[in-house]
Amino acid sequence: MRSEHIAIVGAGLMGHAIAQVFACKGNEVSLTDVHDHALRQALDNIRTNLAFLAENGIGSTEEIPSIMGSIRATPHLREAATGARFVVEAVSEQLDLKQKVLRDLEHLCPPHTILATSTSSFTITEVAGKVRRKERVVGTHFSNPPYLIPLVEVVRGKHTSTEVADYTFDLLKTAGMHPVKVNKDVPGFVGNRLQHALWREAVSIVDQGIADAATVDEVVKHGFGIRLPVLAPLETADMVGLDLTLQIHEYILRRIDRSTGPAAVLRRKVEKGDLGLKTGKGFYEWDHKSAHQCRRRLLEHLVRWHREHERRIEGSKGWRE
């Protein structure tokens, strides 16, 4: 297993979890944030995550001290970046902030250091806009939480070199992730474009009164959502036949939502302050108990999926041997 010195800039929701992913595979990780309390919270969160995984048969409690020992937290960007071969920018989703961080890193790191951005919406070319050597900047869009959802979209900006993209892909694979290569640098990449296309239609259906929010979600959970992990959209199209898919598209595409802006019902809810779980009301009513149960169901589902995924990998190794 290849071991590298990895630096993570930003210790928030994604940053601490990305640090955990690399540390679990034996890498030396430097985690930095301008706020001391964010670093303390990040280390607590990683320790809690590792304990949760161990309780559910993923890893062991004996490994936790070693993993935590390989993570060095510092509020100083220079200290974190010194000696790093690969740096992931995981600060908040503000373009000017991301550009500033990458520009600072360019001055602190030697030319061979790869500068990765974890942006989920901006193009990589935009984020690299103020870096002089743009060929060293690459996109690495992780899913949340990355220690249970392995997909990472590796995105080349307009100037990203092939060597940088290939190295990033291989490093992520070695770290136990499932990297995929995105061929064009477009907003939202692949995952968010697919996700928000579905959300647009889901919200539109509620907005038009075709069905309420609970019914929309039931249709997904108890219908086509069940098969998605094993039969994704384009596989399904091939299976039903592209001729039939074409016929359906010729009829239905003109009848589904094609708006280029958010639905009125979504705007009204935000204007009223009904922001979802954080305010107790959105498309659903939320209290502490229902919010906790929802998060718990998600984690339990992801743990089950992760265990099954690991079993499939081990099974395929045995078959090949």
C-alpha positions as CSV (number, residue, x, y, z in Angstrom):
1,M,0.0,0.0,0.0
2,R,1.4,3.4,-1.0
3,S,1.6,5.9,1.9
4,E,1.6,9.6,1.3
5,H,1.6,12.8,3.2
6,I,-1.9,14.3,2.6
7,A,-3.0,17.7,3.7
8,I,-6.7,18.7,4.2
9,V,-7.6,22.4,4.3
10,G,-10.9,22.9,6.1
11,A,-12.0,20.7,9.0
12,G,-15.8,21.0,8.6
13,L,-18.4,18.5,7.4
14,M,-16.4,17.1,4.5
15,G,-12.8,18.0,5.5
16,H,-12.7,15.9,8.7
17,A,-14.3,12.9,7.0
18,I,-11.8,13.1,4.0
19,A,-9.0,13.2,6.5
20,Q,-10.4,10.1,8.1
21,V,-10.5,8.2,4.8
22,F,-6.9,8.8,4.1
23,A,-5.7,8.2,7.6
24,C,-7.5,4.8,7.7
25,K,-5.3,3.6,4.8
26,G,-2.0,4.4,6.6
27,N,-1.4,7.9,5.2
28,E,0.1,10.7,7.2
29,V,-2.6,13.4,7.3
30,S,-2.3,17.1,8.2
31,L,-5.7,18.7,9.0
32,T,-5.9,22.5,9.1
33,D,-8.5,25.1,9.8
34,V,-8.4,28.7,10.9
35,H,-10.6,28.0,13.8
36,D,-9.2,26.0,16.7
37,H,-12.6,24.9,17.9
38,A,-13.3,23.4,14.4
39,L,-10.1,21.3,14.7
40,R,-11.0,20.1,18.1
41,Q,-14.5,19.2,16.9
42,A,-13.1,17.5,13.8
43,L,-10.9,15.2,15.9
44,D,-13.8,14.3,18.1
45,N,-16.0,13.6,15.1
46,I,-13.4,11.3,13.5
47,R,-13.0,9.4,16.8
48,T,-16.8,9.1,17.1
49,N,-17.0,7.9,13.4
50,L,-14.4,5.3,13.9
51,A,-16.1,4.0,17.1
52,F,-19.4,3.8,15.2
53,L,-17.9,1.9,12.4
54,A,-16.1,-0.5,14.8
55,E,-19.4,-1.1,16.6
56,N,-20.9,-2.1,13.2
57,G,-18.2,-4.5,12.2
58,I,-16.2,-2.0,10.0
59,G,-12.7,-1.8,11.4
60,S,-11.9,-2.3,15.0
61,T,-11.5,-0.3,18.2
62,E,-7.9,-1.4,18.4
63,E,-7.1,0.5,15.2
64,I,-8.5,3.8,16.5
65,P,-5.4,5.0,18.4
66,S,-3.1,4.3,15.4
67,I,-5.5,6.1,13.0
68,M,-5.9,9.1,15.3
69,G,-2.1,9.2,15.8
70,S,-1.6,9.6,12.0
71,I,-3.7,12.8,11.9
72,R,-2.0,16.0,12.9
73,A,-4.2,19.0,13.5
74,T,-2.8,22.6,13.1
75,P,-4.3,26.0,12.6
76,H,-1.3,27.0,10.4
77,L,-1.7,26.4,6.7
78,R,2.1,26.5,6.1
79,E,2.7,23.8,8.7
80,A,0.0,21.6,7.3
81,A,1.1,22.0,3.7
82,T,4.9,21.5,4.3
83,G,5.9,18.2,2.8
84,A,2.5,17.3,1.5
85,R,2.4,15.5,-1.9
86,F,-1.4,15.9,-2.2
87,V,-3.6,18.7,-0.7
88,V,-7.4,18.7,-0.7
89,E,-9.1,22.1,-0.3
90,A,-12.4,21.4,1.6
91,V,-13.4,24.9,2.7
92,S,-16.9,26.3,2.5
93,E,-18.5,26.6,-1.0
94,Q,-17.5,30.2,-1.7
95,L,-15.6,30.7,-5.0
96,D,-13.4,33.6,-3.8
97,L,-12.4,31.7,-0.6
98,K,-11.5,28.5,-2.6
99,Q,-9.5,30.6,-5.1
100,K,-7.6,32.3,-2.3
101,V,-6.8,29.0,-0.5
102,L,-5.4,27.5,-3.7
103,R,-3.4,30.6,-4.5
104,D,-1.9,30.5,-1.0
105,L,-1.1,26.8,-1.3
106,E,0.6,27.4,-4.6
107,H,3.1,29.6,-2.8
108,L,3.6,27.3,0.1
109,C,3.9,23.9,-1.8
110,P,6.6,22.8,-4.2
111,P,5.6,22.5,-7.9
112,H,5.0,18.7,-7.7
113,T,2.3,19.0,-5.0
114,I,-1.2,18.3,-6.4
115,L,-3.9,20.8,-5.4
116,A,-7.3,19.2,-5.3
117,T,-10.6,21.0,-4.7
118,S,-13.6,19.3,-3.2
119,T,-16.1,21.7,-4.8
120,S,-19.5,20.3,-5.5
121,S,-20.8,23.0,-7.8
122,F,-18.2,25.3,-9.3
123,T,-16.2,24.3,-12.3
124,I,-12.6,23.3,-11.6
125,T,-11.4,25.9,-14.1
126,E,-13.2,28.6,-12.1
127,V,-11.7,27.4,-8.8
128,A,-8.2,27.3,-10.4
129,G,-8.7,30.8,-11.8
130,K,-6.1,32.6,-9.6
131,V,-3.5,29.8,-9.6
132,R,-0.5,30.4,-11.9
133,R,0.3,26.7,-12.6
134,K,-3.3,25.6,-13.3
135,E,-2.2,22.2,-14.5
136,R,-1.7,21.0,-10.9
137,V,-5.3,21.7,-9.9
138,V,-7.8,18.9,-10.1
139,G,-11.4,18.3,-8.8
140,T,-12.2,15.6,-6.3
141,H,-15.9,15.7,-5.5
142,F,-16.6,13.3,-2.6
143,S,-20.0,12.3,-1.4
144,N,-21.1,12.7,2.2
145,P,-20.1,10.8,4.3
146,P,-17.0,9.6,2.3
147,Y,-16.1,7.0,4.8
148,L,-19.3,5.1,3.9
149,I,-20.0,6.4,0.3
150,P,-16.9,5.5,-1.8
151,L,-17.6,7.5,-5.0
152,V,-15.3,10.4,-5.9
153,E,-15.7,12.3,-9.1
154,V,-12.2,13.2,-10.5
155,V,-12.6,16.2,-12.7
156,R,-10.0,17.8,-15.0
157,G,-10.2,21.5,-15.4
158,K,-9.4,23.2,-18.7
159,H,-5.6,23.1,-17.8
160,T,-5.3,20.0,-15.5
161,S,-2.6,17.8,-16.7
162,T,-3.2,14.1,-17.5
163,E,-0.5,13.1,-15.1
164,V,-2.2,15.0,-12.2
165,A,-5.6,13.5,-13.0
166,D,-4.2,9.9,-13.3
167,Y,-2.2,10.3,-10.0
168,T,-5.2,11.5,-8.2
169,F,-7.3,8.6,-9.6
170,D,-4.8,6.0,-8.4
171,L,-4.3,7.6,-5.0
172,L,-8.0,7.6,-4.3
173,K,-8.3,4.0,-5.4
174,T,-5.5,3.1,-3.1
175,A,-7.4,4.9,-0.3
176,G,-10.3,2.6,-0.8
177,M,-12.5,5.0,-2.7
178,H,-14.3,4.4,-6.0
179,P,-13.0,7.2,-8.3
180,V,-14.6,7.9,-11.6
181,K,-13.3,10.2,-14.4
182,V,-15.5,13.0,-15.5
183,N,-14.6,14.0,-19.1
184,K,-15.9,17.6,-19.1
185,D,-15.6,20.4,-16.5
186,V,-19.2,21.4,-16.1
187,P,-21.1,22.8,-13.1
188,G,-22.4,20.0,-10.9
189,F,-20.3,17.4,-12.7
190,V,-22.3,14.1,-13.0
191,G,-23.7,13.3,-9.6
192,N,-25.2,16.7,-8.7
193,R,-26.6,17.1,-12.2
194,L,-28.4,13.8,-12.0
195,Q,-29.5,14.4,-8.4
196,H,-30.9,17.9,-9.0
197,A,-32.6,16.9,-12.2
198,L,-34.6,14.4,-10.1
199,W,-35.2,17.0,-7.4
200,R,-36.5,19.6,-9.9
201,E,-39.2,17.2,-11.1
202,A,-40.0,16.0,-7.6
203,V,-40.5,19.6,-6.4
204,S,-42.5,20.4,-9.5
205,I,-44.8,17.5,-9.0
206,V,-45.6,18.9,-5.5
207,D,-45.9,22.4,-6.9
208,Q,-48.4,21.3,-9.5
209,G,-50.5,19.3,-7.0
210,I,-49.9,16.1,-8.8
211,A,-48.9,14.4,-5.5
212,D,-47.8,15.5,-2.1
213,A,-44.2,15.2,-0.8
214,A,-44.7,12.0,1.0
215,T,-46.2,10.3,-2.0
216,V,-43.3,11.5,-4.2
217,D,-40.8,10.0,-1.8
218,E,-42.8,6.8,-1.5
219,V,-42.7,6.3,-5.3
220,V,-38.9,6.6,-5.2
221,K,-38.3,4.5,-2.1
222,H,-40.7,1.7,-2.9
223,G,-40.4,1.9,-6.7
224,F,-37.5,2.5,-9.1
225,G,-35.2,3.5,-6.2
226,I,-35.0,-0.1,-5.0
227,R,-33.3,-1.2,-8.2
228,L,-30.9,1.7,-8.7
229,P,-28.0,0.1,-6.8
230,V,-27.9,-2.8,-9.2
231,L,-29.6,-1.4,-12.3
232,A,-28.8,2.2,-13.0
233,P,-30.6,4.5,-15.5
234,L,-28.7,3.7,-18.7
235,E,-28.5,0.0,-17.9
236,T,-32.3,0.1,-17.4
237,A,-32.7,1.9,-20.8
238,D,-30.7,-0.9,-22.5
239,M,-32.7,-3.6,-20.7
240,V,-36.1,-2.2,-21.7
241,G,-34.9,-1.4,-25.2
242,L,-33.6,1.9,-26.6
243,D,-36.5,1.8,-29.2
244,L,-39.0,1.9,-26.4
245,T,-37.0,4.4,-24.4
246,L,-37.1,6.7,-27.5
247,Q,-40.8,6.3,-27.9
248,I,-41.4,7.2,-24.2
249,H,-39.1,10.2,-24.5
250,E,-40.8,11.5,-27.6
251,Y,-44.0,11.7,-25.6
252,I,-43.1,12.5,-22.0
253,L,-40.0,14.8,-22.1
254,R,-42.1,17.7,-23.4
255,R,-44.5,17.2,-20.5
256,I,-42.1,17.1,-17.6
257,D,-40.6,20.2,-15.9
258,R,-38.1,22.1,-18.0
259,S,-37.8,25.3,-16.0
260,T,-34.5,27.0,-15.6
261,G,-35.2,28.3,-12.1
262,P,-36.4,27.0,-8.8
263,A,-40.1,26.1,-8.3
264,A,-42.5,28.5,-6.7
265,V,-43.3,26.2,-3.8
266,L,-39.6,26.0,-2.9
267,R,-39.2,29.8,-3.0
268,R,-42.3,30.3,-0.8
269,K,-41.1,27.8,1.8
270,V,-37.7,29.5,2.0
271,E,-39.3,33.0,2.2
272,K,-41.4,31.8,5.1
273,G,-38.4,30.4,6.9
274,D,-39.5,26.7,6.4
275,L,-36.0,25.5,5.6
276,G,-36.5,21.8,6.5
277,L,-34.9,19.9,9.3
278,K,-32.9,22.9,10.6
279,T,-36.1,24.9,11.3
280,G,-38.4,22.0,12.1
281,K,-40.5,22.4,8.9
282,G,-40.0,22.1,5.2
283,F,-41.8,19.6,3.0
284,Y,-42.3,17.7,6.3
285,E,-42.7,18.5,10.0
286,W,-39.5,17.7,12.0
287,D,-38.8,17.4,15.7
288,H,-35.7,16.1,17.4
289,K,-36.9,12.5,17.5
290,S,-37.9,12.3,13.8
291,A,-34.7,14.0,12.7
292,H,-32.6,11.6,14.8
293,Q,-34.5,8.6,13.4
294,C,-34.0,9.8,9.9
295,R,-30.3,10.2,10.3
296,R,-30.0,6.9,12.0
297,R,-31.9,5.1,9.2
298,L,-29.5,6.6,6.7
299,L,-26.4,5.5,8.6
300,E,-27.7,2.0,9.2
301,H,-28.6,1.7,5.5
302,L,-25.1,2.9,4.5
303,V,-23.4,0.5,6.9
304,R,-25.4,-2.4,5.5
305,W,-24.5,-1.3,1.9
306,H,-20.8,-0.9,2.9
307,R,-20.6,-4.4,4.5
308,E,-22.2,-6.0,1.4
309,H,-19.9,-4.0,-0.9
310,E,-16.8,-5.2,1.1
311,R,-18.1,-8.8,0.9
312,R,-18.5,-8.6,-2.8
313,I,-15.0,-7.3,-3.2
314,E,-13.5,-10.1,-1.1
315,G,-15.6,-12.6,-2.9
316,S,-14.4,-11.4,-6.3
317,K,-10.8,-11.6,-5.0
318,G,-11.2,-15.2,-4.0
319,W,-12.8,-16.1,-7.3
320,R,-9.9,-14.5,-9.2
321,E,-7.4,-16.4,-7.1
